[in-house]
Amino acid sequence: MKEHADSYTIQVVSRALDLLEQFQKSNAELGIADLSNLLKLQKNNVFRLVATLKARHYIEMNDSTGKYRLGLMTRALGQAAIKQADFLGHARPVLHNLKRLSHETCYFSIIKDSHTYYLDGVESELPVRVAHRIGSRRPLHCTAAGKVQLAFLEKEEMIRLLGDAELKSFTS
């Protein structure tokens, strides 16, 4: 019988990654209590995870608020990932051309797990524009990029991605 990849998952590593991902979901800095509530873990467990990640510079404390934010190592890893992704060099000229033609902000994003991940973008100079942070993700069903991606998928793939998803409304 084949073992599933999940059976090889190390729980504490998974929890540390879950903790780091909380900063992706929120622009705010987070305290131990915030993280404990979000992760549904005891504060002492969160404190130990935070202490480890802080020692390795993956998160840092804002001395004025006593709360935590992503540290320099997360930025270094992100930059390394961008350098390793050769598609960005190909996407950037296309984005600039699209922006020149449309005068609108243009993004390069990919689909992963029912979300669109913004990997690169070129912002419009117009005073009113949409702006997403590069590296952020949004559900496919509620963004222009996601809707365009969904429009070109095979029906079976669309059902696989959205079949069980709660299509939560983000605007009125």
Secondary structure, DSSP 8 states (H G I E B T S, - for coil): ----GGGG--HHHHHHHHHHHHHHH-SS-B-HHHHHHHHT--HHHHHHHHHHHHHTTSEEEETTTTEEEE-HHHHHHHHHHHHH-THHHHHHHHHHHHHHHH-S-EEEEEEETTEEEEEEEE---SSS-----TT-EEEGGGSHHHHHHHHTS-HHHHHHHHTT--------
